Amino acid sequence: MTDKYCPRGEVKKLEGEMWNLKVKGTDVVDYNQRFQELALMCARMFPEESDKIEKYVGGLPDMIHGSVMTFKPKTMQDAIEFATNLMNKKVHTLAERQAENKRKFDNNNPAQQQPPKKQGVAGTLPLCKKEGVCWNSTIMQQVQVSSHWPVHCKVRKLQESWPLDPRL
């Protein structure tokens, strides 16, 4: 039927796609669908069922390729079902391992967990109790503050010598 209705150039393109078809990532379902579509259109590439099975298994990823070959499927349906189930198990196992490793990392790495914050304390140094206007030595003027580090507070030293600006 393809000989009658499909141009020879198009069939050649499909055959080339068939020879280069491989599973992308872990998406065996899309591979199965595309393989079956191409196998129907390029039927003359596979005179025997075993040839089709061999080409199908050849496009599977390395992590399941050996297992499917060892299984020695007799039909395409057996090969597809076995490969799909095996890939689903591999993906499920991988997800479980990643979740377990994340739990172990979170439990063993308390340094990255944020300690509870205490009011009036920033890091390990306490905040200054002075509210309102304070002298900021880096910009050399008085600034409005709500809280700051005591080492930056120059008010205690400058209160007698520098009048505070009431406009701030």
N, C-alpha and C positions, 0 to 999 in steps of 0.2 A: 504494500500500500504506500509506504514512504517513497519507493522507487517511482511510483506513478504520480504522486501529488507533491512531493518535496523536491525543490531544486538540488542538484548534486552539490553545489557550493554550500548550501545550508546544512546538508547532512554531514559534510566534511567538518564544518564548524562544531556541530554537535558531537561528532566523534572525538574531535580534539578536546572539547570540554570534558567528555567522558573519561578520556585518558588522564587528564589532569585533576579530576575531581578528588578532593580530600575533605575530611571533616575539619571544620573551622572551630578551634577551641574544643568545647565539649558538646557541641550541638549536633548530636547524632540524628535527631529527628529530621532536621532540614536536609542532612546528607541522605538519609533514607528516601525522602520524598524526591529529591532531585535525581538520585541514582535511578529510581524506578521510572521516572519520566524519561530520562535519557536512554535507559535500557529498552523501553518500548519503541522509541524512535530510531534507535540504532540496533535493531534486532540482529542484523547480520554480523555484528561484531562478536556475538556470543552464540556460536552454533550449539554449544552444550550448556546445560545448567551449571555444571561444575566450573566452566569458564567465567560465568557471570558471578558465581560465589567467590571465586578467587580474586576477581577484580574488585568486588565489594569489600572484601576483607583487606585488600591491599590499600584501600583509602582510609582505613580506620587509624586512629592515633596509636602510637606505640604502647601506651599504657594498657590497652585492651586487645591489641592486635594478636599478641601471642596466645592469649587465653581463647580467643575466638578460633584461631587456627588449631589449637589443641582440641577444642570441642568438635571439630570436623563436622560442620553442619551438612546435612544431605540436601536441604532445599534452601532457597533464598529466604523463605519465611522463617525457617529455623535460625538462619544467620542473623537476620534483622532483629528478631525477638531477643536472641541471646546477646547481641551487641548492645541493644537498647537497654536491657535490664542491667547488664554489666556496667555500662556507663552511668546509669542512674545510681547504682551502688557506689561507684567510685566518687561521684560528685557528692553524694550524701556523706560518705566517710570523710572526704576532704573538708566539707563544711563543719562536721563535728569536730575534727582535729583543730581547725582554725578557732572555733568557739572555745574549745578546751585550752588551747594555747593562750588565748586572750584572757580567759579567767585566771590562768596561772600567772600571766604577766601582771594583771591587775592586783592579784593577791600578794605577789612577791615584790612589788615595786611601790611601797607606800610613800616614797619620796616624791612621786609625781602627784599624789593626792594632796589637795589643798587642806591645810589645817584649819580648824575653825577660827574665825577672826574675832578678836577681842576688841571691844570699844576702847578707843584711846591708845591703841597699839598698832603700829605699822611695821610689819616684819618683826625684828627683834628689838627695835628701839621704840620707846614710848613717844607719843605725840606731845607737843607743847600744850599746856593748859591755857595759854594766853589766847583769848578770842578778840576779834576786832582788828585794830590796826597794828601792824608790825613792821619793823624795818627789814627790808630785803637787801642784803649787801651785794647781791649779784647785779641788780639793776639800779642800785644806789638811790632808792626812794622808798617811801612808805607805801605799803600795799594792804588791801583788805584781805584778811584770811579767816578761814574757819578753823583750820588746824594745820600744824606743820611740825617739822622736826625741831627739837630743842636746840640742836647745834646751829640751825639757821636763824634762831631767834636772837636778835641783837637788841631787843627792847630793853632788857634788863640793864645792859651796859650803856645804852644811849639815852635812857629816859631823862637823866639829869642834864645831859649836854645837848640833846636835840629835841625841840618841841614837836609833839605829834600834831599832825595836820587834822583838824576836826572835820574837814570836808570829805575825807575818805571813809 
